[in-house]
Amino acid sequence: MTNLEKVSSTIDSAELVARKIWLAGLGAYGKSFEEIQSQYQKLNGETTRMFEELVSKGEKLEAITKDKFKQNTAVEKRVEEVRQKLGLDSSDTDTRIDDLSKKVDALTAAIRNIA
């Protein structure tokens, strides 16, 4: 083997090694890209699932809250009706107390006059 052949063989070997290094780098990049893409898709799917789960729970809580609010409103309305029937309506209470106080004062004065 001549010197030229040795140099040529060395260059070919170096080119082969350099090419393998280049291909290994490309392979590592491709593998990393695929792994990142896979993780992204998994995370995106998990995020979508979690979001839908939260929406579902929110809908259930909203329905329960609306039902409780309706029940509470119905009870409050019924209590207000009873208060009005008994004459305990808050708007009339002060007026009624004043009227009753005047009547008690008048009865007290009448009793003093009789005594």
RAPESUL-V57088 format. One record per residue. RES is the residue in three letters. SS is DSSP state (H for helix, E for strand, C for the rest). NEAR is the number of other ideal C-beta (glycine too) atoms within 10 Angstrom. Layout:
# RAPESUL-V57088
res & ss & near
RES & SS & NEAR
RES & SS & NEAR
This chain:
# RAPESUL-V57088
res & ss & near
MET & C & 7
THR & C & 7
ASN & H & 7
LEU & H & 8
GLU & H & 9
LYS & H & 10
VAL & H & 10
SER & H & 12
SER & H & 11
THR & H & 10
ILE & H & 10
ASP & H & 10
SER & H & 10
ALA & H & 10
GLU & H & 10
LEU & H & 10
VAL & H & 10
ALA & H & 10
ARG & H & 10
LYS & H & 10
ILE & H & 10
TRP & H & 10
LEU & H & 10
ALA & H & 10
GLY & H & 10
LEU & H & 10
GLY & H & 10
ALA & H & 10
TYR & H & 10
GLY & H & 10
LYS & H & 10
SER & H & 10
PHE & H & 10
GLU & H & 10
GLU & H & 10
ILE & H & 10
GLN & H & 10
SER & H & 10
GLN & H & 10
TYR & H & 10
GLN & H & 10
LYS & H & 10
LEU & H & 10
ASN & H & 10
GLY & H & 10
GLU & H & 10
THR & H & 10
THR & H & 10
ARG & H & 10
MET & H & 10
PHE & H & 10
GLU & H & 10
GLU & H & 10
LEU & H & 10
VAL & H & 10
SER & H & 10
LYS & H & 10
GLY & H & 10
GLU & H & 10
LYS & H & 10
LEU & H & 10
GLU & H & 10
ALA & H & 10
ILE & H & 10
THR & H & 10
LYS & H & 10
ASP & H & 10
LYS & H & 10
PHE & H & 10
LYS & H & 10
GLN & H & 10
ASN & H & 10
THR & H & 10
ALA & H & 10
VAL & H & 10
GLU & H & 10
LYS & H & 10
ARG & H & 10
VAL & H & 11
GLU & H & 13
GLU & H & 10
VAL & H & 10
ARG & H & 14
GLN & H & 13
LYS & H & 9
LEU & C & 8
GLY & C & 9
LEU & C & 13
ASP & C & 13
SER & H & 9
SER & H & 7
ASP & H & 13
THR & H & 12
ASP & H & 9
THR & H & 10
ARG & H & 12
ILE & H & 10
ASP & H & 10
ASP & H & 11
LEU & H & 10
SER & H & 10
LYS & H & 10
LYS & H & 10
VAL & H & 10
ASP & H & 10
ALA & H & 10
LEU & H & 10
THR & H & 10
ALA & H & 10
ALA & H & 10
ILE & H & 9
ARG & H & 8
ASN & H & 7
ILE & H & 6
ALA & C & 5
